[in-house]
Amino acid sequence: MDTHRRQSTTPTDSSSKNNKTAELDPVLHSIGFEIEEVSPSQLTGRLPVTFRCCQPFKVLHGGVSALVAEGLASMGAHMASGYRRVAGVSLSINHFRSAAVGDVVLARAAPVHVGRSTQVWEVKLWKEDPSAPGKKGPQISESRVTLLCNLPVPESLKNAGDALKKYAVATSRL
């Protein structure tokens, strides 16, 4: 799928999303993931399925789905804890169906539990409905990510949350 087909000058165009993703999570950016919504109550994004994120059978690699889940949940937990440090301690993922080269995968992460010492986030991935861009098609996976939260931030990393603060949508405290 050619991600450079459409050119736009709006702030929500693909290059703007790519720049945001590169700043927020260079690893997700390296596989082509585009972060869209960023808030302590929800993160969303999309991944055009290309050869660089597939297994040899030309379907999305399960580890890429896990990478997306861990990345989005960690960013959300970091924001929800007031930009304190978080650390993932458990990731459970169920794969329901595949996504092939050329498909677009939509992702949504949302908190299930936000506590003082732990958070649990649910991350769902769907194939995009090819007849209606942006609309969810069949769900391909569902993850639960458990994170320790409210850990102290080392002095040398005090600015670690600055990019998230720049892009975060203001929401009420969870």
PADREN-25460 format. One record per residue: residue in one letter; x, y, z of N, C-alpha, C in turn. Coordinates in Angstrom, 1 decimal, decimal comma. Layout:
N
PT   r      n_x      n_y      n_z     ca_x     ca_y     ca_z      c_x      c_y      c_z
PT   a        X        Y        Z        X        Y        Z        X        Y        Z
...
REM end
This chain:
174
PT   r      n_x      n_y      n_z     ca_x     ca_y     ca_z      c_x      c_y      c_z
PT   m      0,8     -1,2      0,0      0,0      0,0      0,0      0,9      1,2      0,0
PT   d      0,6      2,2     -0,9      1,4      3,4     -1,0      0,9      4,4      0,0
PT   t      1,7      4,7      1,0      1,3      5,7      2,0      1,5      7,1      1,6
PT   h      2,1      7,3      0,4      2,4      8,6     -0,1      1,5      9,1     -1,2
PT   r      0,4      8,3     -1,4     -0,6      8,6     -2,5     -1,2     10,0     -2,3
PT   r     -1,6     10,2     -1,0     -2,4     11,4     -0,7     -1,5     12,5     -0,1
PT   q     -1,6     13,7     -0,6     -0,9     14,8      0,0     -1,9     15,8      0,5
PT   s     -1,6     16,3      1,7     -2,5     17,2      2,3     -1,7     18,2      3,1
PT   t     -2,3     19,4      3,3     -1,6     20,4      4,1     -2,3     20,6      5,5
PT   t     -3,3     19,7      5,8     -3,9     19,9      7,1     -3,1     19,3      8,2
PT   p     -3,3     19,8      9,4     -2,5     19,3     10,5     -2,6     17,9     10,9
PT   t     -3,7     17,2     10,3     -3,9     15,8     10,6     -3,4     14,9      9,5
PT   d     -2,6     15,4      8,6     -2,2     14,6      7,5     -1,2     13,6      8,0
PT   s     -0,8     12,7      7,1      0,1     11,5      7,4      1,4     12,0      7,9
PT   s      2,0     13,0      7,2      3,4     13,4      7,7      3,3     14,0      9,1
PT   s      2,3     14,7      9,4      2,1     15,3     10,7      2,0     14,1     11,8
PT   k      1,2     13,1     11,5      1,1     11,9     12,4      2,5     11,2     12,5
PT   n      3,2     11,1     11,4      4,5     10,4     11,4      5,5     11,2     12,3
PT   n      5,4     12,6     12,2      6,3     13,4     13,0      6,0     13,2     14,5
PT   k      4,7     13,2     14,8      4,2     13,0     16,2      4,7     11,6     16,7
PT   t      4,5     10,6     15,9      4,9      9,2     16,3      6,4      9,2     16,5
PT   a      7,2      9,8     15,6      8,6      9,7     15,7      9,1     10,4     17,0
PT   e      8,4     11,4     17,4      8,8     12,1     18,6      8,3     11,3     19,9
PT   l      7,1     10,7     19,8      6,6     10,0     21,0      7,1      8,6     21,2
PT   d      7,3      7,9     20,1      7,8      6,5     20,2      8,5      6,1     18,9
PT   p      9,9      6,3     18,9     10,6      6,0     17,7     10,5      4,6     17,2
PT   v     10,3      3,6     18,1     10,2      2,2     17,7      8,9      2,0     16,9
PT   l      7,8      2,5     17,4      6,5      2,4     16,7      6,7      3,1     15,3
PT   h      7,3      4,2     15,3      7,5      5,0     14,1      8,3      4,2     13,1
PT   s      9,3      3,4     13,5     10,1      2,6     12,6      9,4      1,5     11,9
PT   i      8,2      1,1     12,4      7,5      0,1     11,7      6,3      0,7     10,9
PT   g      6,2      2,0     11,0      5,1      2,7     10,2      3,9      3,0     10,9
PT   f      3,9      2,8     12,2      2,7      3,2     13,0      2,5      4,7     13,1
PT   e      1,3      5,1     13,1      0,9      6,5     13,2      0,0      6,8     14,4
PT   i      0,5      7,5     15,4     -0,3      7,8     16,5     -1,2      8,9     16,2
PT   e     -2,5      8,8     16,5     -3,5      9,8     16,3     -3,9     10,5     17,5
PT   e     -4,8      9,9     18,3     -5,3     10,6     19,6     -4,3     10,2     20,7
PT   v     -4,0     11,2     21,5     -3,2     11,0     22,7     -3,8     11,7     23,9
PT   s     -4,3     10,9     24,9     -4,8     11,4     26,1     -4,7     10,4     27,2
PT   p     -4,8     10,8     28,5     -4,7      9,8     29,6     -5,9      8,8     29,6
PT   s     -6,9      9,0     28,8     -8,0      8,1     28,8     -8,1      7,3     27,5
PT   q     -7,3      7,6     26,5     -7,4      6,9     25,3     -6,2      7,3     24,4
PT   l     -5,7      6,3     23,7     -4,7      6,5     22,6     -5,2      5,7     21,4
PT   t     -5,1      6,3     20,3     -5,4      5,6     19,0     -4,4      5,8     18,0
PT   g     -4,4      4,9     17,0     -3,4      5,0     15,9     -3,8      4,0     14,8
PT   r     -2,9      4,0     13,8     -3,1      3,1     12,7     -1,7      2,6     12,2
PT   l     -1,8      1,4     11,6     -0,6      0,8     11,1     -0,9      0,2      9,7
PT   p     -0,3      0,8      8,7     -0,4      0,2      7,3      0,5     -1,1      7,4
PT   v     -0,1     -2,2      7,1      0,7     -3,5      7,1      1,6     -3,6      5,9
PT   t      2,9     -3,5      6,1      3,9     -3,6      5,1      4,8     -4,8      5,4
PT   f      5,7     -5,1      4,4      6,6     -6,2      4,6      7,4     -6,1      5,9
PT   r      7,7     -4,8      6,3      8,6     -4,7      7,4      8,0     -5,0      8,7
PT   c      6,7     -5,2      8,8      6,0     -5,6     10,1      5,3     -7,0      9,9
PT   c      5,7     -7,8      9,0      5,1     -9,0      8,7      6,0    -10,2      9,0
PT   q      5,4    -11,4      9,2      6,1    -12,6      9,3      6,3    -13,2      7,9
PT   p      7,0    -14,3      7,7      7,2    -14,7      6,3      6,0    -15,1      5,5
PT   f      4,8    -15,3      6,2      3,6    -15,6      5,5      2,8    -14,4      5,1
PT   k      3,5    -13,2      5,1      2,9    -11,9      4,7      1,7    -11,5      5,4
PT   v      1,7    -11,8      6,7      0,6    -11,3      7,6      1,3    -10,7      8,8
PT   l      0,6     -9,8      9,5      1,1     -9,0     10,6      1,7     -9,9     11,6
PT   h      3,0     -9,7     12,0      3,7    -10,4     13,0      3,0    -10,2     14,4
PT   g      2,7    -11,3     15,1      2,1    -11,1     16,5      2,9    -10,3     17,4
PT   g      4,2    -10,3     17,3      5,1     -9,5     18,1      4,9     -8,0     17,8
PT   v      4,5     -7,7     16,6      4,2     -6,3     16,3      3,0     -5,8     17,0
PT   s      2,0     -6,7     17,0      0,7     -6,4     17,8      1,1     -6,2     19,2
PT   a      1,9     -7,0     19,8      2,3     -6,8     21,2      3,1     -5,5     21,4
PT   l      4,0     -5,2     20,5      4,7     -3,9     20,5      3,8     -2,7     20,5
PT   v      2,8     -2,7     19,7      1,8     -1,7     19,7      1,1     -1,6     21,0
PT   a      0,7     -2,7     21,5      0,0     -2,7     22,8      0,8     -2,2     23,9
PT   e      2,0     -2,6     24,0      2,9     -2,1     25,1      3,2     -0,7     24,9
PT   g      3,5     -0,2     23,7      3,8      1,2     23,5      2,6      2,1     23,8
PT   l      1,4      1,8     23,4      0,3      2,7     23,6     -0,1      2,7     25,1
PT   a     -0,1      1,5     25,7     -0,5      1,4     27,1      0,6      2,1     28,0
PT   s      1,8      2,0     27,7      2,9      2,7     28,5      2,7      4,2     28,4
PT   m      2,4      4,7     27,2      2,2      6,2     27,0      1,0      6,6     27,8
PT   g     -0,1      5,9     27,7     -1,3      6,2     28,5     -1,1      6,2     30,0
PT   a     -0,4      5,1     30,4     -0,2      5,0     31,9      0,7      6,2     32,4
PT   h      1,7      6,5     31,6      2,6      7,6     31,9      1,8      8,9     32,1
PT   m      0,9      9,2     31,2      0,1     10,4     31,3     -0,9     10,3     32,5
PT   a     -1,6      9,1     32,6     -2,6      8,9     33,7     -1,9      9,0     35,1
PT   s     -0,7      8,7     35,2      0,0      8,8     36,5      0,6     10,2     36,8
PT   g      0,3     11,2     36,0      0,8     12,5     36,2      2,2     12,6     35,7
PT   y      2,6     11,9     34,7      3,9     11,9     34,1      5,0     11,3     35,0
PT   r      4,6     10,4     35,9      5,5      9,7     36,7      6,0      8,5     35,8
PT   r      7,1      7,9     36,2      7,6      6,7     35,5      6,7      5,5     35,7
PT   v      6,6      4,7     34,6      5,8      3,5     34,6      6,7      2,4     34,1
PT   a      6,3      1,1     34,4      7,1      0,0     33,9      6,1     -1,2     33,7
PT   g      6,1     -1,7     32,5      5,2     -2,8     32,2      5,7     -4,1     32,9
PT   v      4,8     -4,8     33,5      5,1     -6,0     34,2      4,4     -7,3     33,7
PT   s      3,4     -7,1     32,9      2,7     -8,2     32,3      2,0     -7,8     31,0
PT   l      2,1     -8,6     30,0      1,4     -8,4     28,7      0,7     -9,7     28,3
PT   s     -0,6     -9,7     28,1     -1,3    -10,9     27,6     -2,0    -10,5     26,4
PT   i     -1,9    -11,3     25,3     -2,5    -10,9     24,0     -3,1    -12,2     23,4
PT   n     -4,3    -11,9     22,9     -5,0    -13,0     22,1     -5,2    -12,5     20,7
PT   h     -4,8    -13,3     19,8     -4,9    -13,0     18,3     -6,1    -13,8     17,8
PT   f     -7,0    -13,1     17,1     -8,3    -13,6     16,6     -8,2    -13,9     15,1
PT   r     -7,6    -13,1     14,4     -7,5    -13,2     12,9     -6,3    -12,5     12,4
PT   s     -5,9    -12,7     11,2     -4,7    -12,0     10,7     -5,0    -10,8      9,9
PT   a     -4,0    -10,0      9,7     -4,1     -8,8      8,8     -2,9     -9,0      7,8
PT   a     -3,2     -8,9      6,5     -2,3     -9,1      5,5     -1,6     -7,9      5,0
PT   v     -0,5     -8,0      4,2      0,2     -6,9      3,6     -0,9     -6,1      2,8
PT   g     -0,9     -4,8      3,0     -1,9     -4,0      2,3     -3,0     -3,6      3,2
PT   d     -3,3     -4,3      4,2     -4,4     -4,0      5,2     -3,9     -2,8      6,0
PT   v     -4,8     -2,1      6,6     -4,5     -1,1      7,6     -5,1     -1,5      8,9
PT   v     -4,3     -1,5     10,0     -4,8     -1,9     11,3     -5,0     -0,6     12,1
PT   l     -6,2     -0,6     12,8     -6,5      0,5     13,7     -6,3      0,0     15,1
PT   a     -5,8      0,9     16,0     -5,5      0,5     17,4     -6,2      1,5     18,3
PT   r     -6,6      0,9     19,5     -7,2      1,8     20,6     -6,7      1,2     21,9
PT   a     -6,1      2,1     22,7     -5,8      1,7     24,1     -6,6      2,5     25,1
PT   a     -7,1      1,9     26,1     -7,9      2,6     27,1     -7,6      1,9     28,5
PT   p     -7,7      2,7     29,6     -7,4      2,1     30,9     -8,6      1,3     31,4
PT   v     -8,3      0,2     32,0     -9,3     -0,6     32,7     -9,3     -0,3     34,2
PT   h     -8,1     -0,1     34,7     -7,9      0,3     36,1     -6,7      1,2     36,2
PT   v     -6,9      2,3     36,9     -5,9      3,3     37,2     -5,8      3,4     38,8
PT   g     -4,8      2,7     39,3     -4,6      2,8     40,8     -3,4      3,6     41,2
PT   r     -3,1      3,6     42,4     -1,9      4,3     42,9     -0,6      3,6     42,6
PT   s     -0,6      2,3     42,5      0,6      1,6     42,2      0,6      0,7     41,0
PT   t     -0,6      0,4     40,5     -0,7     -0,3     39,2     -1,8      0,3     38,3
PT   q     -1,6      0,0     37,0     -2,6      0,3     36,0     -2,8     -0,9     35,1
PT   v     -4,0     -1,1     34,6     -4,2     -2,1     33,6     -4,9     -1,4     32,4
PT   w     -4,3     -1,7     31,3     -4,8     -1,1     30,0     -5,2     -2,2     29,1
PT   e     -6,3     -1,9     28,3     -6,8     -2,8     27,3     -6,5     -2,2     25,9
PT   v     -5,9     -3,0     25,1     -5,5     -2,5     23,7     -6,2     -3,5     22,7
PT   k     -7,0     -2,9     21,8     -7,6     -3,6     20,8     -7,1     -3,2     19,4
PT   l     -7,0     -4,2     18,5     -6,6     -3,9     17,1     -7,7     -4,5     16,2
PT   w     -8,0     -3,7     15,2     -9,0     -4,1     14,2     -8,4     -3,9     12,8
PT   k     -8,8     -4,6     11,8     -8,6     -4,3     10,4     -9,5     -3,1     10,1
PT   e     -8,9     -2,2      9,3     -9,8     -1,1      8,8    -10,7     -1,6      7,7
PT   d    -11,9     -1,2      7,7    -12,8     -1,6      6,7    -12,4     -0,9      5,4
PT   p    -12,0     -1,7      4,4    -11,4     -1,1      3,1    -12,5     -0,2      2,4
PT   s    -13,7     -0,5      2,6    -14,8      0,3      1,9    -15,1      1,6      2,6
PT   a    -14,6      1,8      3,9    -14,9      3,0      4,7    -13,7      3,3      5,5
PT   p    -12,7      4,1      4,9    -11,5      4,4      5,6    -11,8      5,0      7,0
PT   g    -11,1      4,5      8,0    -11,3      5,0      9,4    -12,3      4,2     10,2
PT   k    -13,1      3,4      9,5    -14,1      2,5     10,1    -13,5      1,2     10,5
PT   k    -13,8      0,7     11,7    -13,3     -0,6     12,2    -14,0     -1,7     11,4
PT   g    -13,1     -2,7     11,0    -13,6     -3,9     10,5    -13,5     -5,0     11,6
PT   p    -13,1     -6,2     11,2    -13,0     -7,3     12,2    -11,9     -7,1     13,2
PT   q    -12,1     -7,4     14,4    -11,1     -7,3     15,4    -10,0     -8,4     15,2
PT   i     -8,7     -8,0     15,3     -7,7     -9,0     15,1     -7,0     -9,4     16,3
PT   s     -7,0     -8,5     17,4     -6,3     -8,9     18,6     -6,8     -8,1     19,8
PT   e     -6,6     -8,6     21,0     -7,0     -7,9     22,2     -5,9     -8,2     23,2
PT   s     -5,4     -7,1     23,9     -4,3     -7,3     24,9     -4,7     -6,6     26,2
PT   r     -4,1     -7,1     27,2     -4,1     -6,5     28,6     -2,7     -6,3     29,0
PT   v     -2,4     -5,0     29,4     -1,1     -4,6     29,8     -1,2     -4,1     31,2
PT   t     -0,4     -4,7     32,1     -0,3     -4,3     33,5      1,0     -3,6     33,7
PT   l      0,9     -2,4     34,4      2,1     -1,6     34,6      2,2     -1,2     36,0
PT   l      3,4     -1,1     36,5      3,6     -0,4     37,8      3,6      1,0     37,5
PT   c      3,1      1,8     38,4      3,0      3,3     38,1      3,4      4,1     39,3
PT   n      3,6      5,4     39,1      4,0      6,3     40,1      5,4      6,0     40,6
PT   l      6,2      5,5     39,8      7,6      5,3     40,1      8,3      6,6     40,0
PT   p      9,4      6,8     40,8     10,1      8,0     40,8     10,8      8,2     39,4
PT   v     10,9      9,4     38,9     11,6      9,7     37,7     13,0     10,2     38,0
PT   p     14,0      9,5     37,5     15,4     10,0     37,8     15,6     11,4     37,3
PT   e     16,4     12,1     38,0     16,7     13,5     37,7     17,1     13,7     36,2
PT   s     17,9     12,7     35,7     18,4     12,8     34,4     17,3     12,6     33,3
PT   l     16,1     12,1     33,7     15,0     11,9     32,8     13,8     12,7     33,1
PT   k     13,9     13,8     33,8     12,8     14,7     34,2     12,0     15,2     33,0
PT   n     12,6     15,3     31,8     12,0     15,8     30,6     11,4     14,6     29,7
PT   a     11,3     13,4     30,2     10,9     12,3     29,5      9,4     12,4     29,0
PT   g      8,6     13,1     29,7      7,2     13,2     29,4      6,9     14,5     28,5
PT   d      7,9     15,3     28,2      7,6     16,5     27,5      6,9     16,3     26,1
PT   a      7,3     15,3     25,4      6,6     15,1     24,1      5,1     14,7     24,3
PT   l      4,9     13,9     25,3      3,5     13,5     25,5      2,7     14,7     26,0
PT   k      3,2     15,6     26,8      2,5     16,8     27,2      2,2     17,7     26,0
PT   k      3,1     17,7     25,1      2,9     18,6     23,9      1,7     18,1     23,0
PT   y      1,5     16,8     22,9      0,5     16,3     22,1     -0,8     15,8     22,8
PT   a     -0,7     15,7     24,1     -1,9     15,2     24,9     -3,1     16,1     24,8
PT   v     -4,2     15,5     24,7     -5,5     16,2     24,7     -5,9     16,3     26,2
PT   a     -6,2     17,4     26,6     -6,6     17,6     28,0     -7,9     16,8     28,3
PT   t     -7,8     16,0     29,4     -9,0     15,3     29,9     -9,1     15,4     31,4
PT   s    -10,2     15,2     31,9    -10,3     15,2     33,4     -9,5     14,0     34,0
PT   r     -9,1     14,2     35,2     -8,3     13,2     35,9     -9,1     11,9     36,0
PT   l     -8,5     10,8     35,7     -9,2      9,5     35,7     -9,6      9,1     37,1
REM end
